[in-house]
Amino acid sequence: FSSSFSSSLSSSSSLLNFKTATVGNRCVKCGVRSLENQSSGHRSLDFLSNGDPISLINPNSSSSISMAAASASESGAKCSKRVCLFHSDETKDLAERIVSQSDCIELRSINWKKFDDGFPNLFIQNAQGIRGQHVAFLASFSSPAVIFEQLSVIYALPKLFVSSFTLVLPFFPTGTSERMEDEGDVATAFTLARILSNIPASRGGPTSLVTFDIHALQERFYFGDTILPCFESGIPLLKSRLQSLPDSDNISIAFPDDGAWKRFHKQLQHYPTIVCNKVRMGDKRIVRIKEGDAEGRHVVIVDDLVQSGGTLIECQKVLAAHGAAKISAYVTHGIFPKSSWNRFKLDTTGDPAEGLSYFWITDSCGLTVKEVMNKPPFEVLSLAGSIASALQV
């Protein structure tokens, strides 16, 4: 094979000796792909007819991370720019999958340590080596405890004389707290947007922010003019996965409420649609079908995120009662606090009221992926290809 990289790191500008290592089948020093697969038990990527990768499968496991609709080609096409990708501890696996999608992206490291008092002790490796480079950071704000240390790095990277800086935050965590209904309510989504809007500019200008399926559409207006938000979606991954199902011609899409319909119906308009809504009956809120027909269909419930899963389960029950033959679910962000994913079971009896045929999530929440991996009905659709493509913009 021929190397697509002609340049290497300058040892004279390194703060530390940068030892050669491999991630998957790629050298993290120069980014060159090896002919041999460094990860035993895995096979190479399957491809769509246009050359895009479909899935990375471990034959020894019962589950896989699907790379459906990945937009970065493995064919070695010319890069529009080289990107140095840093990541948090929680996003290490996703970062490695992103690097495997493109010869244009190189993995970089940060030492994440703590002082005795618990505050972060951070070190950006080879900081001088990223001068003049396009730099990105893959973040995960899974809890308030990890936000401060990542913000410290996010604010530091653009000031290291880099050509541009991109923050990839797949899940915007405060998205459900986007409005004030009573005096005294705090819209934490607006607070986080203001914090991110004050990231220092790089030599190339304002920071770019890449995020997926933000909860409320109006949140895009919470960001200031000092940041360039790029709003991506995981729905193309779902569409590719649905097209590969044996009953792809018998699928209907169900939205659990009007908000989900407004957010996603244009991307899924080629499928028959079912819209549910919540009706208050005394102290209870009951899910009902507002429009659409589930009779005899494989119905896929689609929403942006799931927490406890109560609404999805109620939607599942009403769809089954209206004659759905099979029921599956998709959410971009599987949050599942307190392991609430345990509430969802695989349909093994043919009764869609008791279990799901599939529950698709993306790898936007890395901690959840580790919990549900190899646990049907869950299947993970990776955002790696979409992120790799966004980093080339």
C-alpha positions in Angstrom: 0.0 0.0 0.0 1.1 3.6 -0.4 1.1 5.9 2.6 -1.2 8.9 2.5 1.0 10.6 5.1 4.2 12.2 4.0 4.9 14.2 7.2 5.6 13.1 10.7 5.7 14.7 14.1 8.8 16.9 14.7 10.8 15.5 17.6 12.4 18.8 18.2 9.1 20.4 18.9 7.8 17.7 21.2 7.4 18.2 24.9 7.5 14.4 25.3 8.9 11.6 23.3 6.0 10.3 21.2 6.2 6.5 21.1 4.9 4.7 18.1 1.7 2.7 18.9 -1.3 1.4 17.0 -5.0 1.9 17.4 -6.9 -0.8 15.5 -4.7 -1.0 12.5 -3.4 2.6 12.4 -0.2 4.0 13.7 -1.0 6.9 16.0 2.3 8.6 15.3 1.9 9.0 11.5 -1.6 7.7 10.9 -0.5 5.1 8.3 -2.8 2.1 8.1 -1.2 -1.4 8.4 -2.0 -4.2 6.1 -2.6 -6.4 9.1 -5.5 -6.1 11.5 -4.1 -5.4 14.9 -7.3 -6.4 16.7 -7.7 -10.2 16.8 -11.2 -11.6 16.4 -12.4 -8.8 14.1 -12.8 -8.8 10.4 -12.5 -5.9 8.0 -15.3 -3.6 7.2 -18.2 -4.6 5.0 -19.0 -2.0 2.4 -22.0 -0.5 0.6 -22.1 -0.4 -3.2 -20.7 3.1 -3.1 -17.7 2.1 -1.0 -18.9 3.3 2.4 -18.4 1.0 5.4 -21.5 -0.8 6.8 -20.4 -2.6 10.0 -17.5 -3.6 12.1 -18.4 -7.0 13.5 -16.8 -9.2 16.1 -17.9 -12.8 15.2 -17.4 -13.9 18.8 -20.1 -11.6 20.1 -23.9 -11.5 19.7 -24.0 -7.8 19.1 -22.2 -5.3 16.8 -21.5 -1.7 16.4 -23.0 -0.8 13.0 -21.3 1.7 10.8 -24.3 2.1 8.6 -24.3 5.2 6.4 -20.7 6.1 7.4 -19.8 8.9 5.1 -16.0 8.7 5.4 -14.6 6.3 2.8 -11.8 3.8 3.6 -10.6 4.1 0.0 -7.9 6.6 0.9 -9.4 9.6 -0.8 -7.6 12.9 -0.5 -8.2 14.8 2.7 -9.4 18.3 2.8 -7.5 18.8 6.0 -5.6 16.8 8.6 -7.1 16.8 12.1 -5.6 16.0 15.5 -8.3 14.5 17.6 -8.1 14.6 21.4 -10.7 12.9 23.6 -12.0 12.4 27.1 -11.6 9.1 29.0 -15.3 8.2 28.3 -15.0 8.8 24.6 -11.8 6.9 23.9 -13.6 4.0 22.2 -15.6 6.3 19.9 -12.4 8.3 19.1 -10.7 5.2 18.0 -13.6 4.3 15.7 -13.5 7.8 14.3 -9.8 7.5 13.5 -10.5 4.1 11.8 -12.9 5.9 9.4 -10.5 8.3 7.9 -6.8 8.6 7.1 -7.1 12.3 7.7 -7.6 12.0 11.5 -4.8 11.4 14.0 -5.4 10.4 17.6 -3.8 12.5 20.3 -3.6 12.0 24.1 -4.2 13.9 27.3 -3.1 12.9 30.8 -6.2 13.0 33.0 -5.0 13.0 36.6 -6.2 14.5 39.8 -4.5 16.3 42.7 -4.9 15.1 46.2 -7.8 17.6 46.7 -9.7 16.0 43.8 -9.3 18.9 41.3 -8.0 18.0 37.9 -4.2 17.7 37.1 -4.2 17.8 33.3 -1.4 17.7 30.7 -1.8 18.0 26.9 0.8 15.7 25.3 3.0 17.1 22.5 1.4 20.6 22.9 4.0 22.3 20.7 3.4 19.7 18.0 -0.1 20.8 17.3 0.8 24.4 16.4 -0.6 25.2 13.0 -2.8 22.1 13.0 -6.5 21.6 12.8 -7.5 20.3 16.3 -10.7 18.7 17.6 -11.8 17.5 21.0 -14.4 14.7 21.5 -16.3 15.4 24.7 -18.8 13.6 26.9 -20.6 15.7 29.6 -22.1 12.6 31.2 -22.2 14.1 34.7 -21.3 17.5 36.3 -18.3 15.8 37.9 -16.5 15.5 34.5 -17.6 18.7 32.9 -15.0 21.0 34.6 -11.9 19.0 33.7 -13.0 18.8 30.0 -13.9 22.5 29.9 -10.4 23.3 31.2 -8.9 21.4 28.2 -11.5 22.8 25.7 -10.6 26.3 26.7 -6.8 25.6 26.5 -6.5 23.9 23.1 -7.6 26.8 20.9 -4.9 29.0 22.5 -2.0 26.6 21.5 -1.7 28.5 18.1 -3.8 25.9 16.3 -5.3 26.6 12.8 -8.8 25.7 13.9 -10.6 24.1 16.8 -13.7 21.9 16.7 -15.6 20.7 19.8 -17.5 17.4 19.2 -20.2 17.0 21.8 -22.4 14.2 20.5 -25.0 14.6 23.3 -25.9 18.0 24.6 -26.9 16.9 28.2 -29.0 19.8 29.5 -31.3 19.8 26.5 -34.4 18.9 28.4 -34.1 21.9 30.6 -34.5 24.5 27.9 -37.4 26.7 29.2 -38.7 28.4 32.3 -42.3 27.7 33.1 -42.3 29.3 36.6 -40.4 32.2 38.1 -37.3 30.7 39.6 -36.8 27.9 37.1 -33.3 27.8 35.7 -32.8 26.9 32.0 -29.6 25.0 32.3 -29.5 24.4 28.6 -29.0 28.1 28.1 -26.3 28.2 30.8 -24.3 25.4 29.1 -24.7 27.1 25.7 -23.3 30.4 27.1 -20.3 28.5 28.6 -19.5 26.9 25.3 -20.1 30.2 23.5 -17.1 31.6 25.4 -14.5 29.1 24.2 -11.5 31.2 23.1 -11.1 31.7 19.4 -8.2 29.9 17.6 -6.0 31.4 14.9 -8.6 30.4 12.4 -11.5 32.0 14.1 -14.4 30.9 16.3 -14.8 27.3 17.6 -17.0 24.9 15.7 -19.4 22.8 17.7 -20.7 19.5 16.4 -23.6 18.0 18.2 -26.4 15.5 17.3 -30.2 15.7 17.6 -30.4 18.4 20.2 -33.6 18.1 22.2 -35.4 21.3 21.5 -35.0 23.0 18.1 -34.9 26.5 19.6 -31.7 25.6 21.5 -29.7 26.4 18.4 -30.5 30.1 19.1 -29.0 29.8 22.6 -25.4 29.9 21.3 -23.6 33.3 20.8 -21.9 34.6 17.7 -18.5 33.4 19.0 -19.2 29.8 18.3 -20.4 28.0 15.1 -22.8 25.2 16.0 -23.2 22.4 13.5 -26.3 20.3 14.2 -26.1 16.7 12.9 -28.5 13.8 13.2 -28.3 10.1 13.8 -31.4 9.4 11.7 -29.4 8.5 8.5 -27.9 5.6 10.5 -31.3 4.4 11.4 -32.6 4.6 7.8 -29.6 2.6 6.5 -30.3 0.0 9.2 -34.0 -0.2 8.4 -33.2 -0.8 4.7 -31.2 -3.9 5.7 -34.0 -5.6 7.6 -35.8 -8.5 5.9 -39.2 -6.7 6.4 -38.0 -3.3 5.3 -41.1 -2.9 3.1 -43.4 -3.3 6.1 -42.1 -0.7 8.5 -44.0 2.2 10.0 -42.5 5.0 12.1 -44.2 5.9 15.4 -43.5 9.2 17.2 -44.3 9.2 21.0 -45.4 12.8 20.9 -45.7 15.9 18.7 -42.3 17.1 19.6 -40.6 13.9 18.2 -42.8 14.3 15.0 -41.7 17.9 14.5 -38.1 17.0 15.0 -37.8 13.9 12.7 -40.8 13.5 10.4 -39.1 15.2 7.4 -36.2 12.8 7.5 -38.5 9.8 7.7 -41.3 11.0 5.4 -40.9 8.0 3.1 -42.3 5.7 5.8 -46.0 5.5 7.0 -46.3 7.5 10.1 -48.0 7.0 13.5 -48.2 9.8 15.9 -49.0 9.3 19.6 -49.7 11.8 22.3 -50.1 11.9 26.1 -53.6 12.5 27.5 -54.1 13.4 31.2 -56.6 11.2 33.0 -56.8 12.5 36.5 -53.4 12.1 38.0 -52.2 9.8 35.2 -50.9 10.5 31.7 -52.0 8.0 29.2 -50.4 7.5 25.7 -52.9 7.2 22.9 -52.6 7.0 19.1 -53.4 10.3 17.6 -53.1 9.3 13.9 -51.8 6.4 11.8 -52.4 2.6 11.7 -50.2 0.0 13.4 -52.2 -3.1 12.2 -49.8 -5.8 11.0 -46.8 -3.5 10.7 -43.3 -3.6 12.1 -43.5 -0.3 14.0 -40.3 1.6 15.0 -40.7 4.1 17.8 -38.4 7.1 17.1 -37.3 9.8 19.6 -34.2 11.9 20.3 -33.4 10.4 23.8 -34.6 8.1 26.5 -34.1 8.3 30.2 -36.3 6.1 32.4 -38.1 4.8 29.3 -41.6 5.1 30.7 -43.1 6.9 27.7 -41.5 4.4 25.3 -43.0 1.5 27.2 -46.5 3.0 27.3 -46.2 3.7 23.5 -45.2 0.1 23.0 -48.2 -1.1 24.8 -50.7 1.0 22.9 -49.1 0.1 19.5 -49.3 -3.6 20.4 -53.0 -3.2 21.4 -53.6 -1.7 18.0 -52.3 -4.8 16.2 -48.6 -4.1 15.5 -46.9 -7.3 14.4 -43.4 -6.2 15.7 -42.2 -3.2 17.7 -38.7 -1.8 17.8 -37.3 1.5 19.1 -34.6 4.0 18.2 -33.2 6.9 20.1 -30.1 8.9 19.3 -29.1 9.3 22.9 -29.6 6.3 25.3 -29.0 7.9 28.7 -30.7 5.3 30.9 -29.9 6.6 34.4 -29.8 4.0 37.1 -29.6 1.2 34.5 -33.2 1.8 33.4 -32.3 0.0 30.1 -33.1 -3.2 32.1 -36.8 -2.4 31.6 -36.5 -3.3 27.9 -36.6 -6.9 27.0 -36.2 -8.9 23.7 -39.4 -10.1 22.1 -38.9 -13.9 22.2 -42.5 -15.0 22.2 -43.9 -13.0 19.3 -45.9 -10.8 21.6 -44.8 -7.2 20.9 -46.4 -6.0 24.1 -43.8 -7.9 26.1 -40.6 -7.2 24.2 -38.9 -5.3 21.4 -37.4 -6.8 18.3 -34.6 -4.2 18.3 -33.6 -1.2 20.4 -31.2 1.0 18.4 -29.1 3.6 20.1 -26.0 5.5 19.0 -22.7 5.6 20.8 -23.2 9.3 21.9 -23.3 8.1 25.5 -20.2 5.9 26.0 -21.1 4.7 29.5 -24.4 3.3 28.2 -22.8 1.5 25.3 -20.6 -0.4 27.7 -23.6 -1.4 29.8 -25.9 -2.6 26.9 -23.3 -4.2 24.6 -24.2 -7.8 23.8 -27.5 -7.4 25.5 -30.4 -7.9 23.1 -32.6 -6.1 22.0 -29.9 -3.4 22.0 -27.8 -2.6 19.0 -25.4 0.3 18.7 -25.2 2.4 15.6 -21.9 4.3 15.6 -21.7 8.0 14.9 -18.0 7.6 14.0 -18.5 8.0 10.2 -20.7 11.0 10.6 -18.2 12.7 13.0 -15.3 11.9 10.7 -17.1 13.5 7.9 -18.1 16.6 9.9 -14.4 17.1 10.9 -13.5 17.5 7.2 -15.9 20.5 6.8 
